[in-house]
């Protein structure tokens, strides 16, 4: 699949017309990622959500309060990848309440961030299985991206895949970014 040309994105970068879409070999791999994301969300939140792959990569989401990134390395290819999980407050509350088995009113901000870091970890794992093909993928620790970190990612990376979960506005988005820097 080749993505369509895109207009300016909300993060101020433009996708090249030839942006690669991960290392997914087939539509079946994309379906496996979507199925894995659906199951992972059910595990994380206790609720149903359907994820779809967006070949148009439209639009890369704006920074959210609970925007976590998972750095990955495909060592054999010396590729650096970052998976961004753009969670809305309602998503953070659902995951934290389910994860800690408590009422939403009892949650603290630290609980929301812990739950979102875990959500980034679990959701990224669904995609990491398909990013490196048969190569080993080294997964690092998820981190919360503020405006400065998000600006750095936008300047150093190109979005190459977008998965959208649910029909809420704005939806939960998962974006795969390819870094222009290689690993050593």
PLY file of the C-alpha trace (Angstrom):
ply
format ascii 1.0
element vertex 184
property float x
property float y
property float z
element edge 183
property int vertex1
property int vertex2
end_header
0.00 0.00 0.00
1.26 3.45 -0.84
-0.17 6.39 1.11
-1.78 9.32 -0.66
-0.09 12.72 -0.65
-1.07 14.59 2.51
-1.70 18.23 3.31
0.17 19.91 6.18
-0.37 17.90 9.34
-1.30 19.24 12.75
2.23 18.68 14.05
3.67 20.89 11.30
5.32 18.20 9.18
4.45 16.85 5.77
4.60 13.22 4.71
6.58 12.39 1.60
4.50 10.77 -1.13
6.62 7.63 -0.83
6.54 7.19 2.96
6.95 3.48 3.77
4.28 1.81 5.86
6.23 -0.09 8.49
7.57 -3.44 7.37
4.16 -5.01 7.01
4.31 -7.66 4.35
0.62 -8.05 3.67
-2.91 -6.93 4.46
-3.08 -9.97 6.74
-0.29 -8.45 8.88
-2.25 -5.21 9.12
-5.31 -7.22 10.16
-3.23 -9.01 12.80
-2.12 -5.65 14.19
-5.72 -4.39 14.29
-6.95 -7.58 15.96
-4.12 -7.37 18.48
-4.94 -3.73 19.24
-8.64 -4.59 19.71
-7.75 -7.35 22.20
-5.17 -5.22 23.98
-7.65 -2.38 24.45
-10.23 -4.80 25.88
-7.55 -6.11 28.30
-6.48 -2.58 29.28
-9.86 -0.90 29.65
-12.45 -3.67 29.92
-14.28 -2.05 26.99
-14.63 -2.83 23.30
-12.91 -0.68 20.70
-12.20 -1.43 17.07
-8.93 -0.27 15.56
-8.50 0.35 11.85
-5.44 1.03 9.75
-5.54 4.34 7.91
-3.54 4.13 4.67
-4.04 7.86 4.15
-2.25 8.70 7.43
-4.82 11.39 8.06
-4.29 13.49 10.13
-1.43 12.91 12.52
-2.98 13.84 15.85
-2.13 16.89 17.90
-0.35 16.45 21.20
-2.66 15.18 23.94
-2.35 15.40 27.73
-1.64 11.66 27.80
0.64 11.26 24.78
3.14 8.47 25.36
5.88 7.27 23.03
7.67 3.93 22.85
11.14 3.99 21.23
12.11 0.86 19.29
15.19 -0.25 17.42
15.45 -2.79 14.62
19.12 -3.50 15.22
19.93 -5.52 12.11
18.62 -2.72 9.89
19.91 0.05 12.20
16.43 1.60 12.15
14.95 3.70 14.94
11.18 3.78 15.29
8.90 5.47 17.76
5.29 4.51 18.38
3.09 7.32 19.64
-0.08 6.52 21.58
-2.36 9.57 21.74
-4.78 9.01 24.61
-7.58 11.38 25.55
-8.46 11.99 29.20
-11.52 9.73 28.88
-9.23 6.92 27.65
-6.81 7.49 30.52
-9.66 7.35 33.03
-11.07 4.13 31.54
-7.69 2.38 31.56
-6.73 3.55 35.06
-10.12 2.65 36.59
-9.96 -0.83 35.05
-6.28 -1.36 35.82
-6.58 -0.35 39.47
-10.10 -1.70 39.97
-11.38 1.55 41.40
-13.96 4.23 40.74
-12.97 7.09 38.45
-13.53 9.64 41.25
-10.83 7.93 43.36
-8.10 8.16 40.71
-5.12 10.45 41.12
-3.17 12.04 38.27
-0.26 9.66 38.92
-2.65 6.72 38.44
-3.64 8.06 35.03
-0.03 8.43 33.96
0.91 4.95 35.21
-2.02 3.47 33.32
-1.19 5.39 30.13
2.46 4.28 30.22
1.25 0.69 30.54
-1.25 1.23 27.71
1.59 2.53 25.52
3.66 -0.52 26.40
0.89 -3.02 25.64
-0.40 -1.31 22.47
3.13 -0.81 21.11
3.85 -4.48 21.65
1.00 -5.33 19.27
2.78 -3.38 16.55
6.38 -4.23 17.41
5.71 -7.83 16.41
5.20 -6.65 12.82
7.69 -3.79 12.48
10.91 -5.75 12.23
9.78 -8.70 10.15
11.98 -11.57 11.28
14.54 -9.21 12.84
14.90 -8.61 16.57
13.18 -5.46 17.77
14.60 -3.84 20.91
11.83 -2.15 22.91
12.77 0.68 25.26
10.68 2.30 28.02
7.64 4.44 27.21
7.84 8.15 27.99
5.36 10.99 28.32
5.82 13.53 25.55
5.35 17.17 26.37
5.48 19.95 23.77
9.31 19.94 23.55
9.58 16.16 23.11
6.76 16.12 20.59
8.41 18.92 18.59
11.68 16.94 18.54
9.90 13.79 17.35
8.11 15.80 14.65
11.39 17.31 13.45
13.41 14.06 13.47
10.80 11.50 12.41
8.35 10.79 9.62
4.94 9.27 10.39
4.64 6.01 8.46
1.52 4.32 9.80
-1.64 5.39 11.58
-4.11 3.21 13.47
-7.35 4.75 14.72
-9.35 3.28 17.57
-13.00 4.04 17.97
-15.31 6.65 16.56
-15.09 9.22 19.35
-13.84 12.66 18.46
-10.95 12.85 18.74
-10.31 9.10 18.51
-7.50 7.19 20.16
-4.63 7.25 17.67
-1.48 5.18 17.40
1.19 6.52 15.05
4.38 4.78 13.92
7.24 7.20 13.28
10.43 6.35 11.38
13.48 8.24 12.63
15.92 9.82 10.22
18.73 8.85 12.62
20.17 5.36 12.50
21.22 3.27 15.47
24.87 2.44 16.03
0 1
1 2
2 3
3 4
4 5
5 6
6 7
7 8
8 9
9 10
10 11
11 12
12 13
13 14
14 15
15 16
16 17
17 18
18 19
19 20
20 21
21 22
22 23
23 24
24 25
25 26
26 27
27 28
28 29
29 30
30 31
31 32
32 33
33 34
34 35
35 36
36 37
37 38
38 39
39 40
40 41
41 42
42 43
43 44
44 45
45 46
46 47
47 48
48 49
49 50
50 51
51 52
52 53
53 54
54 55
55 56
56 57
57 58
58 59
59 60
60 61
61 62
62 63
63 64
64 65
65 66
66 67
67 68
68 69
69 70
70 71
71 72
72 73
73 74
74 75
75 76
76 77
77 78
78 79
79 80
80 81
81 82
82 83
83 84
84 85
85 86
86 87
87 88
88 89
89 90
90 91
91 92
92 93
93 94
94 95
95 96
96 97
97 98
98 99
99 100
100 101
101 102
102 103
103 104
104 105
105 106
106 107
107 108
108 109
109 110
110 111
111 112
112 113
113 114
114 115
115 116
116 117
117 118
118 119
119 120
120 121
121 122
122 123
123 124
124 125
125 126
126 127
127 128
128 129
129 130
130 131
131 132
132 133
133 134
134 135
135 136
136 137
137 138
138 139
139 140
140 141
141 142
142 143
143 144
144 145
145 146
146 147
147 148
148 149
149 150
150 151
151 152
152 153
153 154
154 155
155 156
156 157
157 158
158 159
159 160
160 161
161 162
162 163
163 164
164 165
165 166
166 167
167 168
168 169
169 170
170 171
171 172
172 173
173 174
174 175
175 176
176 177
177 178
178 179
179 180
180 181
181 182
182 183
